[in-house]
């Protein structure tokens, strides 16, 4: 287990921030502080022992924190760092948990002082519900964690975030360019959410059809229980990549539709076998 002899602050005590704090608490940092605009969230986190102390005034803990984890929606994360750029401790390492990376890394890197180091991060973990009440350190177990370093980042600080990710339970830690991250995440995250929402919003769905639902429909629509505020922001911030992936997906649907219309069993089998082969390969890597 990593030795975290640091003062750490988690900004935003919602689902991910609260879960992050829970996991960090087990690593026994010198101090673990929380920042949130919701006093109820602060009091709840303190009462549960998730943090040592919570603050509404961010400048107090930031000035003493060696590591700051900003767990806010993308635009709010940028605004928070911009507002408090002069409050960070000299030598502090800042990271975030947002599902998009290029815009955040670009904007934050340009506005922070040279004496702090911002390293983009994205824990591939979550739940359909939001808020501290649903937080759990277990959501990171066997999850993937993406880090998007830049040439400005200190190698030892990148290594620190990598070690923290592993020690909170993440199975794989991947270092990748922020722009590439956003392109890939449009396919692996945005498209499945769009499909789930579209399936549930089909006019064909009604209460009676609920009696005809099996595991496949439940699995395909699980993420339709979506956070509208967060995902609207994620989709718009990454719209070019998402639209490109949607067009590719539409092309694949058209190929399948044509094979069905033409009763082209050979083409359908080829499509199915290709998909099955890729899914088995994915299973072997999980």
Secondary structure, 3 states (H helix, E strand, C coil): CCCCCCEEEEECCCHHHHHHHHHHHCCCCCEEEEECCCHHHHHHHHHCCCCCEEECCHHHHHCCCCEEEECCCHHHHHHHHHHCCCCCCCCCEEEECCCCCHHHHHHHHHHCCCCCEEEEEEEECCCCCCCHHHCCHHHHCCCEEEEECCCCCCHHHHHHHHHHHHHCCCCEEEECCHHHHHHHHHHHHHHHHHHHHHHHHCCCCCCHHHHHCCHHHHHHHHHHCCCHHHHHHHHHHCHHHHHHHHHHHHHHHHHHHHHHHCCCHHHHHHHHHHHHHHHHHHHHHC
